[in-house]
Amino acid sequence: MLSLRTKDRDEAKRLIPRHTIETDGLLDKARARMSQISPQDVVQARSDRAAAYEAAREEHDRVASEIGLREADEKEARREELSDAIAALRNRLRGRTAEMTPEERTVAYLFEEVEFDRDILRDRLASMKVQRAALDGSPAASTEAPASPRAPAAQTSGVMLDGEIVDLWSAERKVAKKGVDTHRAVARWFYERAGRKPVGAITRADVLTFKTKLVQEGQSAANIKMKLSRLRTLLQWASENDYAKENAAAGVSIRDAEAARNRRREFDLASLNRIFASAIYTDGERPTGGRGEASFWLPLLALYTGARMEELGQLRPSDVERVTYPDADGKPQQSWFIHIKEEADDKLKLKNAASERSVPVHPELERLGFIRFVESVRESKADRLFQLRPNVYGRLTAKWGEWFSVHLRGTCKVTDRRMVFHSFRHTFKQYARGAGIVEGVQRQIMGHSPGDVADEYGSGYPAHQVVAGMALYRIPGLTTIEPWTAKDQD
């Protein structure tokens, strides 16, 4: 809007003609410039803007998708961990003193206090059920008696959630750097939205304020649940160690209407056939992002072992070994095994103690040339089977997993976002069940906690039973895959 910069009517009349001439001159110049622009230039400009917009939109969608997948994967891993722990605790409760050493049981029996540990176990079980229910977006139903109320703890002033509490909690629990960073970040998020105060002064109202502000900011329900879960973990540790009277975040959650719909699922047969009909398996292609032979072997190993991505990505040549073991009649037999283990010196990390295990090499993996591949890597003197580059937290398969997600959606056209690399683990479970493999053997192969209190005694099922169970595993209708050949290597 043009302003003559005067309130005097006569002065305005005098100025109008001059401004009209100036305006007409500007219009003439603009028309002249327009006449020099061809229709093709206009189309090209529009095309460039459209291309830039489309690229920006695709990048936004890609980043949002990756964030969503990471959150869902973390939630799925936590759900699996809690389910295992709940199963183990239930069986320990039924087993009464199963957690105790023989010496402790003897003393307990002498003093007729055989159930002294049940309240502790019930407390742990109830807590885990609440956490799992929060992940599922449903209230926790418990048939166990509630834990006895704890005496109020003395409040320690000045201890902050994002400082000393995170440091002490992570040191005690031996938390990895990524876990420390994510929990400290949530503590800071909390303080930014609910106000900074010592952990002993944090109230349920503060936690509800935090949740409300996250909702108002447009955070997804899954994201909010993850943040509340991490906050709850820190406050639970604080209350258990007398830095706070209670866990102010206990029972505070948010309903995730999409939780069940978005839960990870197994690959259907059509999706498996699309994955294993890609050029990686038919033409010997090795995409750069797939880091050579990892693009060929990691999906196959996951399908035929049910192992987690990082467990497979960190394997060394020495972890694949031909083992001699007795059969049911005591006669020596030999089979190839993959040893999944944790060794701090070699930066081998596992999810929990039950994850350390020896998995028989499936006959189909032998047919496809897995042993020959291992031997070729052994001869090359490489430290690991797959030459993967770790991320800032030391996870070898983090970047590879990002590549696989793009490959799965783009190349293999598996569009169901509930299907991810972890779906191979669900797929193994489904086909193992269908093949009639004993439940305990399934759990041992997959690295789950024992499902029965009796399984906690001894070192698990004998090798010959695990080998026999693995031999039953098959996937009817799976496309035939051509064996690996050495010339396919980079």
Order of alpha helices (4+ residues) and beta strands (2+ residues): alpha-alpha-alpha-alpha-alpha-alpha-alpha-alpha-alpha-alpha-alpha-alpha-alpha-beta-beta-beta-alpha-alpha-alpha-alpha-alpha-alpha
